[in-house]
Amino acid sequence: MLLSFFSTVCRAQCLNIFGSITDAQTKKPITMALLSTQVNGKFKALFQTKMDGSYEVTLSCETTSILVEAPGYLSQTITLSFIEKVENERFLVPIRLVAIEKQTGDRPYFQTEQKQITMDNTKLMTGTATRFFEITDAFTEKKLDADLCLFYTKSGVKDCNVVSSETGLKVVFLAADIIAIEVKAKGYENYFGNLIMTDLNGQQSPYQIRLCRKINLLSLTVKNNTQRINFSLRAEKEIVLTSNDGSHFWSEILPNKQYRFQISTIEGNVLNSKSIHTSEGLNFYSLDLKQPLRSVERTKSLTMPIVVSNVNEHKRKLYFDQSSYTLREVNKQVLDTLTACLKADSEYYLKITGHTDNVGPANRNDILSEYRAKVTFNYLLEQGADASRISFTGIGSRQPDAPNDLENNKEKNRRVEIQLLKK
């Protein structure tokens, strides 16, 4: 299902990406980092970074994700997303990698670095050891709230606790052991590590575990930029996009979130703005400033209001063909009516939820359901609907409308549900 989506949507979306690959902590360039692209489920190596860590690769039209690997670093697989159609454009994508912690005593290290070890119980001292766990962002060193589980080899005990960003977590070890560590935090890659505990000398010391943030970026290419203007994103707060040349901008973003993209003068006067919805991974957007910008009213921070409605008759359902995201003509008629409702009454809002049947892998169904919801969202925008009053998400096959047994029941699950809500 995912492949059929990309073969249709991305056929004209060939592009170049360039930038540099650096160490997340030291900021130093990483040489010989390998970039590979995923096409039809297989990865193909394309490029190794130069001595200064720089790279530039051309992505084929069927590329669904890129894989970045370097010796001594955690690899990163980054999906691609297109806010609007782009063709033969060049986008800036800076990439930071997290160094792997090697096996050592009395310090957590990555399980991938585990080497054969045998503990001599006859030489192990008795006593206790107190360690203070602290979880941080590998990019910013910001302290995080996280879930931490310790798996003790000898006893088979699993001990899970919450690590506070303010106080950390105190753990008292009572016996020498090899302990497996698992750390989870929202928006970060899961950490799987080990710890060799032998120093039971009654002393206290800190442990810091750095989590690798999932790469979610907006990369903006601006053509015909002859004015001194700024580009920013607005949600709960303003994010200024970074640029070195005035043509290629980027910013870290939150996925599955609605932003107000804004163009303003150096003095702060807003010239133009539009609403965009971000996805996980790399989000590409191309802007041509050849046409003169018109002044618009300064926009407020975009936050979707809490809407309550239990009126079931205000729910609309759009159905799709197997493995397809294409809107049927009858669907467009329903969406035209909903657009008219939004235009007629500013109190109305729409909530769009994409669904699939249970055929195929769950992760692909999740992606397909999101694109069914997104194509619905994009059609509404094309008809003039206000994006700030629409939210959308995809939940795969987790909420079927009918049993996934017979084909006519599966057809009922290949759908988008739209709730017309009023504040």
Kinemage of the C-alpha trace (Angstrom):
@kinemage 1
@onewidth
@group {chain A} dominant
@subgroup {mainchain}
@vectorlist {calphas} color= white
{ca met a 1} P 0.000 0.000 0.000
{ca leu a 2} L 2.803 2.403 0.829
{ca leu a 3} L 4.560 1.592 -2.442
{ca ser a 4} L 1.448 2.261 -4.497
{ca phe a 5} L 1.079 5.615 -2.764
{ca phe a 6} L 4.611 6.743 -3.495
{ca ser a 7} L 4.657 5.457 -7.045
{ca thr a 8} L 1.676 7.706 -7.730
{ca val a 9} L 2.396 10.780 -5.632
{ca cys a 10} L 6.184 10.997 -5.928
{ca arg a 11} L 6.523 10.335 -9.633
{ca ala a 12} L 7.331 14.013 -10.278
{ca gln a 13} L 8.908 14.773 -6.942
{ca cys a 14} L 12.600 14.241 -7.737
{ca leu a 15} L 14.863 16.559 -5.753
{ca asn a 16} L 18.340 17.191 -4.377
{ca ile a 17} L 19.222 17.428 -0.709
{ca phe a 18} L 22.479 18.852 0.621
{ca gly a 19} L 24.030 19.875 3.912
{ca ser a 20} L 26.494 18.527 6.442
{ca ile a 21} L 26.559 15.611 8.887
{ca thr a 22} L 27.949 16.446 12.332
{ca asp a 23} L 28.432 14.963 15.789
{ca ala a 24} L 25.405 15.871 17.920
{ca gln a 25} L 27.528 16.652 20.967
{ca thr a 26} L 30.815 18.074 19.636
{ca lys a 27} L 29.346 19.669 16.467
{ca lys a 28} L 32.394 18.386 14.559
{ca pro a 29} L 31.926 17.138 10.975
{ca ile a 30} L 31.642 13.385 10.422
{ca thr a 31} L 33.663 12.111 7.486
{ca met a 32} L 32.841 8.947 5.544
{ca ala a 33} L 29.205 8.950 6.681
{ca leu a 34} L 27.154 6.873 4.249
{ca leu a 35} L 23.793 7.987 2.847
{ca ser a 36} L 21.450 5.378 1.365
{ca thr a 37} L 17.960 5.739 -0.055
{ca gln a 38} L 15.067 3.346 0.340
{ca val a 39} L 13.229 2.463 -2.881
{ca asn a 40} L 10.685 -0.358 -3.114
{ca gly a 41} L 11.676 -1.509 0.359
{ca lys a 42} L 15.403 -1.821 -0.411
{ca phe a 43} L 18.254 0.509 0.553
{ca lys a 44} L 20.839 1.609 -2.008
{ca ala a 45} L 24.055 3.397 -1.011
{ca leu a 46} L 24.459 6.763 -2.749
{ca phe a 47} L 27.094 8.981 -1.170
{ca gln a 48} L 29.788 9.296 1.485
{ca thr a 49} L 30.415 12.637 3.133
{ca lys a 50} L 33.541 14.604 2.313
{ca met a 51} L 36.300 15.542 4.768
{ca asp a 52} L 34.280 18.557 5.942
{ca gly a 53} L 31.178 16.400 6.533
{ca ser a 54} L 29.304 17.903 3.572
{ca tyr a 55} L 27.135 15.962 1.142
{ca glu a 56} L 24.738 16.419 -1.773
{ca val a 57} L 22.600 13.653 -3.258
{ca thr a 58} L 19.864 13.402 -5.851
{ca leu a 59} L 16.852 11.444 -4.654
{ca ser a 60} L 14.986 9.311 -7.151
{ca cys a 61} L 11.281 9.849 -7.571
{ca glu a 62} L 10.423 6.621 -5.724
{ca thr a 63} L 12.485 7.356 -2.589
{ca thr a 64} L 10.520 6.837 0.634
{ca ser a 65} L 13.280 7.403 3.211
{ca ile a 66} L 17.014 7.909 3.634
{ca leu a 67} L 19.400 6.003 5.899
{ca val a 68} L 22.445 7.753 7.411
{ca glu a 69} L 25.234 5.594 8.854
{ca ala a 70} L 28.722 6.320 10.199
{ca pro a 71} L 31.226 4.163 12.157
{ca gly a 72} L 30.845 4.780 15.884
{ca tyr a 73} L 27.434 6.466 15.571
{ca leu a 74} L 23.792 5.464 15.822
{ca ser a 75} L 22.223 5.209 12.381
{ca gln a 76} L 19.208 7.356 11.475
{ca thr a 77} L 16.378 6.401 9.125
{ca ile a 78} L 14.424 9.478 8.041
{ca thr a 79} L 11.147 9.400 6.126
{ca leu a 80} L 10.263 11.940 3.438
{ca ser a 81} L 7.141 14.099 3.303
{ca phe a 82} L 6.006 16.792 0.891
{ca ile a 83} L 3.849 19.665 2.112
{ca glu a 84} L 3.203 20.681 -1.477
{ca lys a 85} L 4.352 19.371 -4.845
{ca val a 86} L 8.061 19.965 -5.478
{ca glu a 87} L 10.016 19.098 -8.597
{ca asn a 88} L 13.750 19.314 -9.293
{ca glu a 89} L 14.320 21.559 -6.274
{ca arg a 90} L 17.333 21.692 -3.957
{ca phe a 91} L 16.788 21.495 -0.180
{ca leu a 92} L 19.070 22.058 2.807
{ca val a 93} L 19.016 19.138 5.294
{ca pro a 94} L 21.554 19.310 8.168
{ca ile a 95} L 21.908 15.957 9.976
{ca arg a 96} L 23.323 15.262 13.443
{ca leu a 97} L 24.311 11.809 14.664
{ca val a 98} L 24.770 10.519 18.220
{ca ala a 99} L 28.031 8.755 19.094
{ca ile a 100} L 27.804 5.179 20.376
{ca glu a 101} L 28.994 4.622 23.949
{ca lys a 102} L 31.480 1.738 24.035
{ca gln a 103} L 31.457 -1.103 26.552
{ca thr a 104} L 33.046 -0.051 29.817
{ca gly a 105} L 32.768 -0.674 33.534
{ca asp a 106} L 30.538 1.377 35.829
{ca arg a 107} L 28.857 3.327 33.032
{ca pro a 108} L 25.902 2.555 30.733
{ca tyr a 109} L 26.832 1.648 27.158
{ca phe a 110} L 24.912 0.625 24.043
{ca gln a 111} L 23.896 -3.037 23.801
{ca thr a 112} L 25.222 -3.126 20.246
{ca glu a 113} L 28.716 -2.756 21.738
{ca gln a 114} L 28.337 -5.742 24.073
{ca lys a 115} L 31.307 -8.125 24.031
{ca gln a 116} L 31.622 -11.494 25.702
{ca ile a 117} L 32.119 -11.115 29.451
{ca thr a 118} L 32.218 -13.620 32.295
{ca met a 119} L 31.920 -12.430 35.878
{ca asp a 120} L 34.074 -14.247 38.445
{ca asn a 121} L 31.759 -14.499 41.450
{ca thr a 122} L 34.630 -15.551 43.717
{ca lys a 123} L 36.334 -12.166 43.297
{ca leu a 124} L 33.299 -9.901 43.509
{ca met a 125} L 33.133 -7.636 46.536
{ca thr a 126} L 30.026 -7.263 48.649
{ca gly a 127} L 28.386 -3.983 49.525
{ca thr a 128} L 26.261 -1.396 47.764
{ca ala a 129} L 26.601 1.250 45.068
{ca thr a 130} L 24.326 4.290 44.628
{ca arg a 131} L 23.892 5.785 41.181
{ca phe a 132} L 21.846 8.799 40.077
{ca phe a 133} L 20.330 8.422 36.585
{ca glu a 134} L 19.816 11.536 34.461
{ca ile a 135} L 18.252 11.432 30.973
{ca thr a 136} L 19.198 14.201 28.543
{ca asp a 137} L 18.640 15.275 24.951
{ca ala a 138} L 21.783 14.302 23.013
{ca phe a 139} L 21.470 17.442 20.864
{ca thr a 140} L 20.740 20.108 23.478
{ca glu a 141} L 21.674 18.366 26.777
{ca lys a 142} L 18.248 19.366 28.102
{ca lys a 143} L 17.095 17.119 30.952
{ca leu a 144} L 14.103 14.922 30.087
{ca asp a 145} L 11.295 13.062 31.778
{ca ala a 146} L 11.595 9.403 30.761
{ca asp a 147} L 10.672 5.832 31.640
{ca leu a 148} L 13.635 3.664 32.703
{ca cys a 149} L 13.628 -0.095 33.181
{ca leu a 150} L 16.480 -2.152 34.651
{ca phe a 151} L 16.690 -5.897 33.906
{ca tyr a 152} L 18.884 -7.737 36.418
{ca thr a 153} L 20.619 -10.784 34.896
{ca lys a 154} L 21.114 -12.806 38.083
{ca ser a 155} L 17.678 -12.471 39.617
{ca gly a 156} L 15.645 -11.938 36.442
{ca val a 157} L 13.947 -8.998 38.142
{ca lys a 158} L 12.615 -6.120 35.991
{ca asp a 159} L 12.463 -2.771 37.811
{ca cys a 160} L 10.791 0.156 36.021
{ca asn a 161} L 10.618 3.757 37.248
{ca val a 162} L 10.027 7.298 35.998
{ca val a 163} L 13.100 9.502 35.724
{ca ser a 164} L 12.205 13.115 36.526
{ca ser a 165} L 13.843 15.914 34.540
{ca glu a 166} L 14.145 17.848 37.803
{ca thr a 167} L 15.366 15.247 40.284
{ca gly a 168} L 16.586 12.320 38.185
{ca leu a 169} L 16.355 8.816 39.662
{ca lys a 170} L 18.323 7.319 42.566
{ca val a 171} L 19.085 3.587 42.304
{ca val a 172} L 20.894 1.519 44.956
{ca phe a 173} L 22.611 -1.591 43.587
{ca leu a 174} L 22.920 -4.407 46.126
{ca ala a 175} L 24.878 -6.992 44.155
{ca ala a 176} L 27.399 -7.255 41.346
{ca asp a 177} L 25.593 -7.957 38.095
{ca ile a 178} L 25.209 -7.235 34.399
{ca ile a 179} L 22.086 -5.091 34.009
{ca ala a 180} L 20.195 -4.347 30.816
{ca ile a 181} L 18.784 -0.810 30.546
{ca glu a 182} L 15.824 0.422 28.495
{ca val a 183} L 14.852 4.101 28.338
{ca lys a 184} L 11.840 5.584 26.559
{ca ala a 185} L 10.802 9.226 26.130
{ca lys a 186} L 8.227 10.768 23.820
{ca gly a 187} L 9.740 12.057 20.586
{ca tyr a 188} L 13.019 10.159 21.044
{ca glu a 189} L 14.500 6.899 19.817
{ca asn a 190} L 14.361 4.152 22.439
{ca tyr a 191} L 17.650 3.520 24.253
{ca phe a 192} L 18.851 -0.040 24.840
{ca gly a 193} L 21.987 -0.324 26.942
{ca asn a 194} L 23.895 -2.470 29.390
{ca leu a 195} L 25.694 -1.805 32.648
{ca ile a 196} L 28.459 -3.856 34.271
{ca met a 197} L 28.142 -3.282 38.020
{ca thr a 198} L 31.105 -4.522 40.060
{ca asp a 199} L 32.186 -1.507 42.163
{ca leu a 200} L 30.127 -2.088 45.307
{ca asn a 201} L 32.238 0.279 47.417
{ca gly a 202} L 29.421 2.287 48.950
{ca gln a 203} L 30.186 5.368 46.853
{ca gln a 204} L 27.733 7.545 44.908
{ca ser a 205} L 28.134 8.760 41.322
{ca pro a 206} L 25.969 10.044 38.447
{ca tyr a 207} L 24.959 8.297 35.222
{ca gln a 208} L 23.913 10.346 32.205
{ca ile a 209} L 22.063 8.648 29.364
{ca arg a 210} L 21.695 10.698 26.192
{ca leu a 211} L 18.667 10.048 23.990
{ca cys a 212} L 18.664 10.549 20.239
{ca arg a 213} L 15.826 12.789 19.136
{ca lys a 214} L 13.899 11.651 16.067
{ca ile a 215} L 14.790 13.874 13.118
{ca asn a 216} L 11.828 16.035 12.167
{ca leu a 217} L 12.705 19.014 9.968
{ca leu a 218} L 11.055 21.541 7.707
{ca ser a 219} L 13.309 22.377 4.755
{ca leu a 220} L 12.243 25.444 2.793
{ca thr a 221} L 13.624 26.513 -0.593
{ca val a 222} L 12.857 30.105 -1.623
{ca lys a 223} L 13.171 31.173 -5.258
{ca asn a 224} L 13.478 34.734 -6.540
{ca asn a 225} L 14.112 36.181 -3.093
{ca thr a 226} L 15.234 39.764 -3.715
{ca gln a 227} L 13.764 41.276 -0.543
{ca arg a 228} L 15.043 41.480 3.015
{ca ile a 229} L 12.438 39.323 4.685
{ca asn a 230} L 12.169 36.728 7.437
{ca phe a 231} L 10.447 33.349 7.428
{ca ser a 232} L 9.017 31.814 10.582
{ca leu a 233} L 6.649 29.176 11.903
{ca arg a 234} L 4.021 29.932 14.503
{ca ala a 235} L 2.153 27.574 16.780
{ca glu a 236} L 2.242 28.078 20.539
{ca lys a 237} L 5.402 30.118 19.970
{ca glu a 238} L 7.367 31.520 17.053
{ca ile a 239} L 10.204 29.571 15.423
{ca val a 240} L 12.602 31.462 13.160
{ca leu a 241} L 13.952 29.435 10.232
{ca thr a 242} L 17.753 29.244 9.856
{ca ser a 243} L 19.537 30.125 6.598
{ca asn a 244} L 23.071 30.759 5.381
{ca asp a 245} L 22.319 32.021 1.874
{ca gly a 246} L 18.812 33.545 1.925
{ca ser a 247} L 17.463 30.803 -0.345
{ca his a 248} L 17.561 27.627 1.728
{ca phe a 249} L 16.004 27.588 5.201
{ca trp a 250} L 15.385 24.900 7.792
{ca ser a 251} L 13.980 24.413 11.262
{ca glu a 252} L 13.336 21.567 13.663
{ca ile a 253} L 9.592 20.953 14.000
{ca leu a 254} L 7.106 18.791 15.838
{ca pro a 255} L 5.455 16.148 13.636
{ca asn a 256} L 1.697 15.878 13.077
{ca lys a 257} L 1.188 19.479 14.050
{ca gln a 258} L -0.454 22.500 12.498
{ca tyr a 259} L 1.771 25.556 11.978
{ca arg a 260} L 1.199 29.014 10.568
{ca phe a 261} L 3.998 29.658 8.074
{ca gln a 262} L 4.696 33.387 8.032
{ca ile a 263} L 6.626 35.845 5.858
{ca ser a 264} L 7.478 39.209 7.380
{ca thr a 265} L 9.708 42.207 6.822
{ca ile a 266} L 12.850 42.820 8.857
{ca glu a 267} L 10.808 45.344 10.866
{ca gly a 268} L 8.272 42.635 11.792
{ca asn a 269} L 5.373 43.512 9.476
{ca val a 270} L 3.616 40.357 8.265
{ca leu a 271} L 3.448 40.163 4.456
{ca asn a 272} L 1.894 36.760 3.940
{ca ser a 273} L 1.003 33.619 5.860
{ca lys a 274} L -0.540 30.213 5.348
{ca ser a 275} L -1.301 27.135 7.419
{ca ile a 276} L 0.752 23.961 6.941
{ca his a 277} L 0.526 20.536 8.547
{ca thr a 278} L 3.763 18.678 9.314
{ca ser a 279} L 4.540 14.965 9.162
{ca glu a 280} L 7.273 12.835 10.717
{ca gly a 281} L 10.707 13.032 9.091
{ca leu a 282} L 11.790 15.548 6.448
{ca asn a 283} L 9.116 18.012 5.335
{ca phe a 284} L 9.867 19.780 2.043
{ca tyr a 285} L 8.270 23.044 0.946
{ca ser a 286} L 9.154 25.245 -2.034
{ca leu a 287} L 8.176 28.920 -2.280
{ca asp a 288} L 8.449 31.201 -5.328
{ca leu a 289} L 8.547 34.920 -4.481
{ca lys a 290} L 8.436 36.057 -8.101
{ca gln a 291} L 4.898 37.290 -7.531
{ca pro a 292} L 4.678 40.399 -5.293
{ca leu a 293} L 3.650 39.697 -1.726
{ca arg a 294} L 0.490 41.254 -0.446
{ca ser a 295} L 0.111 42.603 3.081
{ca val a 296} L -2.148 40.651 5.404
{ca glu a 297} L -3.331 41.090 8.946
{ca arg a 298} L -0.809 39.887 11.539
{ca thr a 299} L -1.720 36.347 12.537
{ca lys a 300} L -2.126 35.112 16.077
{ca ser a 301} L -0.527 31.952 17.413
{ca leu a 302} L -2.360 28.996 15.964
{ca thr a 303} L -3.981 26.723 18.500
{ca met a 304} L -6.905 24.450 17.750
{ca pro a 305} L -9.745 25.147 20.223
{ca ile a 306} L -11.272 22.383 22.267
{ca val a 307} L -14.504 21.428 20.547
{ca val a 308} L -17.229 19.308 22.066
{ca ser a 309} L -19.960 17.676 20.046
{ca asn a 310} L -21.991 14.508 20.418
{ca val a 311} L -24.145 15.011 17.346
{ca asn a 312} L -23.524 11.793 15.398
{ca glu a 313} L -25.380 12.973 12.330
{ca his a 314} L -22.618 15.539 11.783
{ca lys a 315} L -20.140 12.749 10.926
{ca arg a 316} L -19.379 12.159 7.239
{ca lys a 317} L -17.674 9.067 5.805
{ca leu a 318} L -15.626 8.919 2.613
{ca tyr a 319} L -14.690 5.518 1.179
{ca phe a 320} L -11.556 4.512 -0.755
{ca asp a 321} L -10.411 1.690 -3.019
{ca gln a 322} L -8.008 -0.973 -1.729
{ca ser a 323} L -4.485 0.462 -1.146
{ca ser a 324} L -5.617 3.812 -2.591
{ca tyr a 325} L -5.728 7.363 -1.284
{ca thr a 326} L -7.524 8.809 -4.348
{ca leu a 327} L -10.708 10.769 -3.672
{ca arg a 328} L -13.786 9.536 -5.494
{ca glu a 329} L -15.973 12.105 -7.236
{ca val a 330} L -18.781 11.450 -4.755
{ca asn a 331} L -16.292 12.228 -1.954
{ca lys a 332} L -15.512 15.593 -3.521
{ca gln a 333} L -19.188 16.496 -3.494
{ca val a 334} L -19.346 15.825 0.256
{ca leu a 335} L -16.219 17.923 0.812
{ca asp a 336} L -17.614 20.796 -1.254
{ca thr a 337} L -20.631 20.841 1.062
{ca leu a 338} L -18.422 20.855 4.164
{ca thr a 339} L -16.345 23.701 2.750
{ca ala a 340} L -19.540 25.713 2.294
{ca cys a 341} L -20.437 25.027 5.939
{ca leu a 342} L -17.081 26.362 7.130
{ca lys a 343} L -17.402 29.487 5.010
{ca ala a 344} L -20.957 30.133 6.153
{ca asp a 345} L -20.301 29.871 9.891
{ca ser a 346} L -16.982 30.629 11.586
{ca glu a 347} L -18.065 28.554 14.598
{ca tyr a 348} L -17.711 25.295 12.638
{ca tyr a 349} L -14.588 23.073 12.697
{ca leu a 350} L -13.667 19.787 11.069
{ca lys a 351} L -11.890 16.773 12.525
{ca ile a 352} L -10.621 14.306 9.894
{ca thr a 353} L -9.600 10.722 10.771
{ca gly a 354} L -8.184 8.265 8.228
{ca his a 355} L -8.740 4.494 8.488
{ca thr a 356} L -7.784 1.283 6.636
{ca asp a 357} L -8.742 -2.378 6.639
{ca asn a 358} L -6.365 -4.886 8.238
{ca val a 359} L -4.712 -6.062 5.012
{ca gly a 360} L -0.932 -5.543 5.030
{ca pro a 361} L 1.635 -4.497 7.684
{ca ala a 362} L 0.349 -2.213 10.435
{ca asn a 363} L 2.991 0.475 9.844
{ca arg a 364} L 2.046 0.799 6.189
{ca asn a 365} L -1.618 0.975 7.091
{ca asp a 366} L -0.806 3.811 9.504
{ca ile a 367} L 0.903 5.742 6.706
{ca leu a 368} L -1.866 5.046 4.177
{ca ser a 369} L -4.560 6.163 6.631
{ca glu a 370} L -2.680 9.408 7.272
{ca tyr a 371} L -2.425 10.136 3.559
{ca arg a 372} L -6.128 9.441 3.073
{ca ala a 373} L -6.763 12.023 5.758
{ca lys a 374} L -4.184 14.406 4.294
{ca val a 375} L -5.539 14.268 0.728
{ca thr a 376} L -8.956 15.071 2.207
{ca phe a 377} L -7.449 17.998 4.112
{ca asn a 378} L -5.648 19.270 0.991
{ca tyr a 379} L -8.817 19.132 -1.112
{ca leu a 380} L -10.665 21.240 1.457
{ca leu a 381} L -7.858 23.808 1.346
{ca glu a 382} L -8.043 23.908 -2.457
{ca gln a 383} L -11.734 24.785 -2.168
{ca gly a 384} L -10.918 27.725 0.119
{ca ala a 385} L -11.478 26.182 3.565
{ca asp a 386} L -9.642 27.749 6.516
{ca ala a 387} L -6.829 25.352 7.507
{ca ser a 388} L -6.761 26.688 11.069
{ca arg a 389} L -10.229 25.156 11.599
{ca ile a 390} L -9.309 21.671 10.352
{ca ser a 391} L -7.294 18.931 12.031
{ca phe a 392} L -6.459 15.512 10.614
{ca thr a 393} L -4.792 12.259 11.658
{ca gly a 394} L -4.520 8.640 10.541
{ca ile a 395} L -4.954 5.654 12.860
{ca gly a 396} L -4.503 2.717 10.485
{ca ser a 397} L -6.727 -0.307 11.105
{ca arg a 398} L -7.108 0.147 14.862
{ca gln a 399} L -10.754 1.323 14.791
{ca pro a 400} L -12.660 -0.785 12.228
{ca asp a 401} L -16.211 0.159 11.367
{ca ala a 402} L -17.024 -3.484 10.547
{ca pro a 403} L -15.363 -6.894 11.054
{ca asn a 404} L -12.401 -7.451 8.728
{ca asp a 405} L -13.722 -10.806 7.516
{ca leu a 406} L -15.630 -10.392 4.246
{ca glu a 407} L -14.619 -8.078 1.420
{ca asn a 408} L -17.801 -5.998 1.663
{ca asn a 409} L -16.999 -5.398 5.358
{ca lys a 410} L -13.387 -4.473 4.595
{ca glu a 411} L -14.692 -1.886 2.141
{ca lys a 412} L -16.439 -0.155 5.058
{ca asn a 413} L -13.104 0.150 6.889
{ca arg a 414} L -11.227 1.782 3.994
{ca arg a 415} L -12.540 5.209 4.904
{ca val a 416} L -12.075 8.736 6.176
{ca glu a 417} L -14.428 10.007 8.872
{ca ile a 418} L -15.076 13.742 9.120
{ca gln a 419} L -16.760 15.292 12.125
{ca leu a 420} L -18.416 18.670 11.672
{ca leu a 421} L -18.056 20.281 15.091
{ca lys a 422} L -19.195 23.547 16.571
{ca lys a 423} L -17.444 25.529 19.287
